[in-house]
């Protein structure tokens, strides 16, 4: 009984961690792209001068 309960809890924790990691991964990719586009924009702006 106790073993089954802990297995369920562990499974829930793992799922939560996986979801968090996926969200973090997606967020970091979006953030990198945003920083990259902003950097490119700044470089292009400087080239025009």
mmCIF file of the N, C-alpha and C atoms, coordinates in Angstrom:
data_MODEL
# 
_entry.id   MODEL 
# 
loop_
_atom_site.group_PDB 
_atom_site.id 
_atom_site.type_symbol 
_atom_site.label_atom_id 
_atom_site.label_alt_id 
_atom_site.label_comp_id 
_atom_site.label_asym_id 
_atom_site.label_entity_id 
_atom_site.label_seq_id 
_atom_site.pdbx_PDB_ins_code 
_atom_site.Cartn_x 
_atom_site.Cartn_y 
_atom_site.Cartn_z 
_atom_site.occupancy 
_atom_site.B_iso_or_equiv 
_atom_site.pdbx_formal_charge 
_atom_site.auth_seq_id 
_atom_site.auth_comp_id 
_atom_site.auth_asym_id 
_atom_site.auth_atom_id 
_atom_site.pdbx_PDB_model_num 
ATOM 1   N N  . UNK A 1 1  ? 0.833  -1.205 0.000   1.00 0.00 ? 1  UNK A N  1 
ATOM 2   C CA . UNK A 1 1  ? 0.000  0.000  0.000   1.00 0.00 ? 1  UNK A CA 1 
ATOM 3   C C  . UNK A 1 1  ? 0.869  1.256  0.000   1.00 0.00 ? 1  UNK A C  1 
ATOM 4   N N  . UNK A 1 2  ? 1.799  1.303  0.944   1.00 0.00 ? 2  UNK A N  1 
ATOM 5   C CA . UNK A 1 2  ? 2.674  2.471  1.056   1.00 0.00 ? 2  UNK A CA 1 
ATOM 6   C C  . UNK A 1 2  ? 3.548  2.604  -0.190  1.00 0.00 ? 2  UNK A C  1 
ATOM 7   N N  . UNK A 1 3  ? 4.009  1.484  -0.700  1.00 0.00 ? 3  UNK A N  1 
ATOM 8   C CA . UNK A 1 3  ? 4.865  1.472  -1.886  1.00 0.00 ? 3  UNK A CA 1 
ATOM 9   C C  . UNK A 1 3  ? 4.102  1.984  -3.106  1.00 0.00 ? 3  UNK A C  1 
ATOM 10  N N  . UNK A 1 4  ? 2.867  1.549  -3.243  1.00 0.00 ? 4  UNK A N  1 
ATOM 11  C CA . UNK A 1 4  ? 2.025  1.977  -4.369  1.00 0.00 ? 4  UNK A CA 1 
ATOM 12  C C  . UNK A 1 4  ? 1.757  3.473  -4.286  1.00 0.00 ? 4  UNK A C  1 
ATOM 13  N N  . UNK A 1 5  ? 1.526  3.948  -3.079  1.00 0.00 ? 5  UNK A N  1 
ATOM 14  C CA . UNK A 1 5  ? 1.259  5.366  -2.860  1.00 0.00 ? 5  UNK A CA 1 
ATOM 15  C C  . UNK A 1 5  ? 2.480  6.207  -3.229  1.00 0.00 ? 5  UNK A C  1 
ATOM 16  N N  . UNK A 1 6  ? 3.645  5.787  -2.769  1.00 0.00 ? 6  UNK A N  1 
ATOM 17  C CA . UNK A 1 6  ? 4.863  6.536  -3.055  1.00 0.00 ? 6  UNK A CA 1 
ATOM 18  C C  . UNK A 1 6  ? 5.177  6.502  -4.549  1.00 0.00 ? 6  UNK A C  1 
ATOM 19  N N  . UNK A 1 7  ? 4.874  5.389  -5.206  1.00 0.00 ? 7  UNK A N  1 
ATOM 20  C CA . UNK A 1 7  ? 5.093  5.287  -6.647  1.00 0.00 ? 7  UNK A CA 1 
ATOM 21  C C  . UNK A 1 7  ? 4.211  6.287  -7.387  1.00 0.00 ? 7  UNK A C  1 
ATOM 22  N N  . UNK A 1 8  ? 2.981  6.427  -6.937  1.00 0.00 ? 8  UNK A N  1 
ATOM 23  C CA . UNK A 1 8  ? 2.061  7.398  -7.552  1.00 0.00 ? 8  UNK A CA 1 
ATOM 24  C C  . UNK A 1 8  ? 2.580  8.816  -7.348  1.00 0.00 ? 8  UNK A C  1 
ATOM 25  N N  . UNK A 1 9  ? 3.026  9.096  -6.134  1.00 0.00 ? 9  UNK A N  1 
ATOM 26  C CA . UNK A 1 9  ? 3.540  10.428 -5.811  1.00 0.00 ? 9  UNK A CA 1 
ATOM 27  C C  . UNK A 1 9  ? 4.778  10.732 -6.661  1.00 0.00 ? 9  UNK A C  1 
ATOM 28  N N  . UNK A 1 10 ? 5.685  9.755  -6.747  1.00 0.00 ? 10 UNK A N  1 
ATOM 29  C CA . UNK A 1 10 ? 6.904  9.928  -7.539  1.00 0.00 ? 10 UNK A CA 1 
ATOM 30  C C  . UNK A 1 10 ? 6.552  10.168 -9.004  1.00 0.00 ? 10 UNK A C  1 
ATOM 31  N N  . UNK A 1 11 ? 5.580  9.417  -9.504  1.00 0.00 ? 11 UNK A N  1 
ATOM 32  C CA . UNK A 1 11 ? 5.148  9.569  -10.898 1.00 0.00 ? 11 UNK A CA 1 
ATOM 33  C C  . UNK A 1 11 ? 4.617  10.982 -11.138 1.00 0.00 ? 11 UNK A C  1 
ATOM 34  N N  . UNK A 1 12 ? 3.843  11.472 -10.199 1.00 0.00 ? 12 UNK A N  1 
ATOM 35  C CA . UNK A 1 12 ? 3.271  12.820 -10.301 1.00 0.00 ? 12 UNK A CA 1 
ATOM 36  C C  . UNK A 1 12 ? 4.384  13.868 -10.294 1.00 0.00 ? 12 UNK A C  1 
ATOM 37  N N  . UNK A 1 13 ? 5.359  13.679 -9.417  1.00 0.00 ? 13 UNK A N  1 
ATOM 38  C CA . UNK A 1 13 ? 6.482  14.615 -9.314  1.00 0.00 ? 13 UNK A CA 1 
ATOM 39  C C  . UNK A 1 13 ? 7.266  14.635 -10.623 1.00 0.00 ? 13 UNK A C  1 
ATOM 40  N N  . UNK A 1 14 ? 7.529  13.448 -11.175 1.00 0.00 ? 14 UNK A N  1 
ATOM 41  C CA . UNK A 1 14 ? 8.278  13.341 -12.437 1.00 0.00 ? 14 UNK A CA 1 
ATOM 42  C C  . UNK A 1 14 ? 7.531  14.048 -13.562 1.00 0.00 ? 14 UNK A C  1 
ATOM 43  N N  . UNK A 1 15 ? 6.226  13.838 -13.630 1.00 0.00 ? 15 UNK A N  1 
ATOM 44  C CA . UNK A 1 15 ? 5.419  14.493 -14.668 1.00 0.00 ? 15 UNK A CA 1 
ATOM 45  C C  . UNK A 1 15 ? 5.479  16.011 -14.508 1.00 0.00 ? 15 UNK A C  1 
ATOM 46  N N  . UNK A 1 16 ? 5.369  16.481 -13.275 1.00 0.00 ? 16 UNK A N  1 
ATOM 47  C CA . UNK A 1 16 ? 5.430  17.921 -13.006 1.00 0.00 ? 16 UNK A CA 1 
ATOM 48  C C  . UNK A 1 16 ? 6.777  18.483 -13.438 1.00 0.00 ? 16 UNK A C  1 
ATOM 49  N N  . UNK A 1 17 ? 7.846  17.776 -13.097 1.00 0.00 ? 17 UNK A N  1 
ATOM 50  C CA . UNK A 1 17 ? 9.194  18.223 -13.458 1.00 0.00 ? 17 UNK A CA 1 
ATOM 51  C C  . UNK A 1 17 ? 9.345  18.262 -14.976 1.00 0.00 ? 17 UNK A C  1 
ATOM 52  N N  . UNK A 1 18 ? 8.841  17.226 -15.665 1.00 0.00 ? 18 UNK A N  1 
ATOM 53  C CA . UNK A 1 18 ? 8.937  17.181 -17.124 1.00 0.00 ? 18 UNK A CA 1 
ATOM 54  C C  . UNK A 1 18 ? 8.215  18.349 -17.768 1.00 0.00 ? 18 UNK A C  1 
ATOM 55  N N  . UNK A 1 19 ? 7.026  18.666 -17.261 1.00 0.00 ? 19 UNK A N  1 
ATOM 56  C CA . UNK A 1 19 ? 6.256  19.795 -17.786 1.00 0.00 ? 19 UNK A CA 1 
ATOM 57  C C  . UNK A 1 19 ? 7.019  21.097 -17.562 1.00 0.00 ? 19 UNK A C  1 
ATOM 58  N N  . UNK A 1 20 ? 7.558  21.251 -16.364 1.00 0.00 ? 20 UNK A N  1 
ATOM 59  C CA . UNK A 1 20 ? 8.326  22.460 -16.050 1.00 0.00 ? 20 UNK A CA 1 
ATOM 60  C C  . UNK A 1 20 ? 9.541  22.591 -16.964 1.00 0.00 ? 20 UNK A C  1 
ATOM 61  N N  . UNK A 1 21 ? 10.237 21.468 -17.192 1.00 0.00 ? 21 UNK A N  1 
ATOM 62  C CA . UNK A 1 21 ? 11.420 21.487 -18.046 1.00 0.00 ? 21 UNK A CA 1 
ATOM 63  C C  . UNK A 1 21 ? 11.053 21.864 -19.476 1.00 0.00 ? 21 UNK A C  1 
ATOM 64  N N  . UNK A 1 22 ? 9.953  21.296 -19.971 1.00 0.00 ? 22 UNK A N  1 
ATOM 65  C CA . UNK A 1 22 ? 9.504  21.619 -21.329 1.00 0.00 ? 22 UNK A CA 1 
ATOM 66  C C  . UNK A 1 22 ? 9.172  23.095 -21.447 1.00 0.00 ? 22 UNK A C  1 
ATOM 67  N N  . UNK A 1 23 ? 8.441  23.623 -20.465 1.00 0.00 ? 23 UNK A N  1 
ATOM 68  C CA . UNK A 1 23 ? 8.076  25.044 -20.476 1.00 0.00 ? 23 UNK A CA 1 
ATOM 69  C C  . UNK A 1 23 ? 9.326  25.918 -20.430 1.00 0.00 ? 23 UNK A C  1 
ATOM 70  N N  . UNK A 1 24 ? 10.264 25.526 -19.573 1.00 0.00 ? 24 UNK A N  1 
ATOM 71  C CA . UNK A 1 24 ? 11.509 26.277 -19.441 1.00 0.00 ? 24 UNK A CA 1 
ATOM 72  C C  . UNK A 1 24 ? 12.297 26.260 -20.744 1.00 0.00 ? 24 UNK A C  1 
ATOM 73  N N  . UNK A 1 25 ? 12.344 25.079 -21.381 1.00 0.00 ? 25 UNK A N  1 
ATOM 74  C CA . UNK A 1 25 ? 13.065 24.904 -22.632 1.00 0.00 ? 25 UNK A CA 1 
ATOM 75  C C  . UNK A 1 25 ? 12.463 25.779 -23.734 1.00 0.00 ? 25 UNK A C  1 
ATOM 76  N N  . UNK A 1 26 ? 11.131 25.735 -23.849 1.00 0.00 ? 26 UNK A N  1 
ATOM 77  C CA . UNK A 1 26 ? 10.425 26.544 -24.849 1.00 0.00 ? 26 UNK A CA 1 
ATOM 78  C C  . UNK A 1 26 ? 10.666 28.029 -24.574 1.00 0.00 ? 26 UNK A C  1 
ATOM 79  N N  . UNK A 1 27 ? 10.562 28.409 -23.302 1.00 0.00 ? 27 UNK A N  1 
ATOM 80  C CA . UNK A 1 27 ? 10.754 29.799 -22.910 1.00 0.00 ? 27 UNK A CA 1 
ATOM 81  C C  . UNK A 1 27 ? 12.165 30.279 -23.237 1.00 0.00 ? 27 UNK A C  1 
ATOM 82  N N  . UNK A 1 28 ? 13.163 29.429 -22.961 1.00 0.00 ? 28 UNK A N  1 
ATOM 83  C CA . UNK A 1 28 ? 14.548 29.824 -23.228 1.00 0.00 ? 28 UNK A CA 1 
ATOM 84  C C  . UNK A 1 28 ? 14.794 29.973 -24.727 1.00 0.00 ? 28 UNK A C  1 
ATOM 85  N N  . UNK A 1 29 ? 14.175 29.099 -25.539 1.00 0.00 ? 29 UNK A N  1 
ATOM 86  C CA . UNK A 1 29 ? 14.317 29.209 -26.998 1.00 0.00 ? 29 UNK A CA 1 
ATOM 87  C C  . UNK A 1 29 ? 13.702 30.520 -27.475 1.00 0.00 ? 29 UNK A C  1 
ATOM 88  N N  . UNK A 1 30 ? 12.504 30.829 -26.986 1.00 0.00 ? 30 UNK A N  1 
ATOM 89  C CA . UNK A 1 30 ? 11.832 32.064 -27.381 1.00 0.00 ? 30 UNK A CA 1 
ATOM 90  C C  . UNK A 1 30 ? 12.659 33.280 -26.955 1.00 0.00 ? 30 UNK A C  1 
ATOM 91  N N  . UNK A 1 31 ? 13.197 33.206 -25.748 1.00 0.00 ? 31 UNK A N  1 
ATOM 92  C CA . UNK A 1 31 ? 13.998 34.300 -25.225 1.00 0.00 ? 31 UNK A CA 1 
ATOM 93  C C  . UNK A 1 31 ? 15.260 34.497 -26.064 1.00 0.00 ? 31 UNK A C  1 
ATOM 94  N N  . UNK A 1 32 ? 15.926 33.395 -26.411 1.00 0.00 ? 32 UNK A N  1 
ATOM 95  C CA . UNK A 1 32 ? 17.130 33.460 -27.247 1.00 0.00 ? 32 UNK A CA 1 
ATOM 96  C C  . UNK A 1 32 ? 16.807 34.079 -28.600 1.00 0.00 ? 32 UNK A C  1 
ATOM 97  N N  . UNK A 1 33 ? 15.691 33.650 -29.196 1.00 0.00 ? 33 UNK A N  1 
ATOM 98  C CA . UNK A 1 33 ? 15.288 34.194 -30.492 1.00 0.00 ? 33 UNK A CA 1 
ATOM 99  C C  . UNK A 1 33 ? 15.021 35.688 -30.387 1.00 0.00 ? 33 UNK A C  1 
ATOM 100 N N  . UNK A 1 34 ? 14.366 36.105 -29.298 1.00 0.00 ? 34 UNK A N  1 
ATOM 101 C CA . UNK A 1 34 ? 14.054 37.511 -29.092 1.00 0.00 ? 34 UNK A CA 1 
ATOM 102 C C  . UNK A 1 34 ? 15.343 38.319 -28.956 1.00 0.00 ? 34 UNK A C  1 
ATOM 103 N N  . UNK A 1 35 ? 16.277 37.808 -28.166 1.00 0.00 ? 35 UNK A N  1 
ATOM 104 C CA . UNK A 1 35 ? 17.561 38.490 -27.971 1.00 0.00 ? 35 UNK A CA 1 
ATOM 105 C C  . UNK A 1 35 ? 18.302 38.558 -29.300 1.00 0.00 ? 35 UNK A C  1 
ATOM 106 N N  . UNK A 1 36 ? 18.265 37.454 -30.053 1.00 0.00 ? 36 UNK A N  1 
ATOM 107 C CA . UNK A 1 36 ? 18.955 37.382 -31.335 1.00 0.00 ? 36 UNK A CA 1 
ATOM 108 C C  . UNK A 1 36 ? 18.391 38.403 -32.320 1.00 0.00 ? 36 UNK A C  1 
ATOM 109 N N  . UNK A 1 37 ? 17.070 38.461 -32.426 1.00 0.00 ? 37 UNK A N  1 
ATOM 110 C CA . UNK A 1 37 ? 16.442 39.403 -33.367 1.00 0.00 ? 37 UNK A CA 1 
ATOM 111 C C  . UNK A 1 37 ? 16.717 40.840 -32.939 1.00 0.00 ? 37 UNK A C  1 
ATOM 112 N N  . UNK A 1 38 ? 16.706 41.102 -31.648 1.00 0.00 ? 38 UNK A N  1 
ATOM 113 C CA . UNK A 1 38 ? 17.011 42.449 -31.155 1.00 0.00 ? 38 UNK A CA 1 
ATOM 114 C C  . UNK A 1 38 ? 18.449 42.827 -31.473 1.00 0.00 ? 38 UNK A C  1 
ATOM 115 N N  . UNK A 1 39 ? 19.361 41.849 -31.330 1.00 0.00 ? 39 UNK A N  1 
ATOM 116 C CA . UNK A 1 39 ? 20.777 42.083 -31.630 1.00 0.00 ? 39 UNK A CA 1 
ATOM 117 C C  . UNK A 1 39 ? 20.960 42.349 -33.115 1.00 0.00 ? 39 UNK A C  1 
ATOM 118 N N  . UNK A 1 40 ? 20.326 41.533 -33.944 1.00 0.00 ? 40 UNK A N  1 
ATOM 119 C CA . UNK A 1 40 ? 20.403 41.706 -35.395 1.00 0.00 ? 40 UNK A CA 1 
ATOM 120 C C  . UNK A 1 40 ? 19.867 43.078 -35.791 1.00 0.00 ? 40 UNK A C  1 
ATOM 121 N N  . UNK A 1 41 ? 18.766 43.472 -35.175 1.00 0.00 ? 41 UNK A N  1 
ATOM 122 C CA . UNK A 1 41 ? 18.141 44.764 -35.450 1.00 0.00 ? 41 UNK A CA 1 
ATOM 123 C C  . UNK A 1 41 ? 19.111 45.906 -35.106 1.00 0.00 ? 41 UNK A C  1 
ATOM 124 N N  . UNK A 1 42 ? 19.761 45.768 -33.959 1.00 0.00 ? 42 UNK A N  1 
ATOM 125 C CA . UNK A 1 42 ? 20.713 46.789 -33.519 1.00 0.00 ? 42 UNK A CA 1 
ATOM 126 C C  . UNK A 1 42 ? 21.910 46.858 -34.468 1.00 0.00 ? 42 UNK A C  1 
ATOM 127 N N  . UNK A 1 43 ? 22.394 45.695 -34.907 1.00 0.00 ? 43 UNK A N  1 
ATOM 128 C CA . UNK A 1 43 ? 23.538 45.648 -35.827 1.00 0.00 ? 43 UNK A CA 1 
ATOM 129 C C  . UNK A 1 43 ? 23.152 46.306 -37.157 1.00 0.00 ? 43 UNK A C  1 
ATOM 130 N N  . UNK A 1 44 ? 21.995 45.952 -37.678 1.00 0.00 ? 44 UNK A N  1 
ATOM 131 C CA . UNK A 1 44 ? 21.535 46.523 -38.947 1.00 0.00 ? 44 UNK A CA 1 
ATOM 132 C C  . UNK A 1 44 ? 21.347 48.032 -38.844 1.00 0.00 ? 44 UNK A C  1 
ATOM 133 N N  . UNK A 1 45 ? 20.847 48.491 -37.717 1.00 0.00 ? 45 UNK A N  1 
ATOM 134 C CA . UNK A 1 45 ? 20.628 49.919 -37.489 1.00 0.00 ? 45 UNK A CA 1 
ATOM 135 C C  . UNK A 1 45 ? 21.970 50.661 -37.515 1.00 0.00 ? 45 UNK A C  1 
ATOM 136 N N  . UNK A 1 46 ? 22.999 50.033 -36.900 1.00 0.00 ? 46 UNK A N  1 
ATOM 137 C CA . UNK A 1 46 ? 24.312 50.655 -36.851 1.00 0.00 ? 46 UNK A CA 1 
ATOM 138 C C  . UNK A 1 46 ? 24.982 50.674 -38.229 1.00 0.00 ? 46 UNK A C  1 
ATOM 139 N N  . UNK A 1 47 ? 24.731 49.635 -39.030 1.00 0.00 ? 47 UNK A N  1 
ATOM 140 C CA . UNK A 1 47 ? 25.325 49.557 -40.367 1.00 0.00 ? 47 UNK A CA 1 
ATOM 141 C C  . UNK A 1 47 ? 24.804 50.671 -41.278 1.00 0.00 ? 47 UNK A C  1 
ATOM 142 N N  . UNK A 1 48 ? 23.551 51.037 -41.097 1.00 0.00 ? 48 UNK A N  1 
ATOM 143 C CA . UNK A 1 48 ? 22.929 52.058 -41.950 1.00 0.00 ? 48 UNK A CA 1 
ATOM 144 C C  . UNK A 1 48 ? 23.541 53.441 -41.727 1.00 0.00 ? 48 UNK A C  1 
ATOM 145 N N  . UNK A 1 49 ? 24.049 53.685 -40.526 1.00 0.00 ? 49 UNK A N  1 
ATOM 146 C CA . UNK A 1 49 ? 24.617 55.000 -40.215 1.00 0.00 ? 49 UNK A CA 1 
ATOM 147 C C  . UNK A 1 49 ? 25.908 55.261 -40.969 1.00 0.00 ? 49 UNK A C  1 
# 
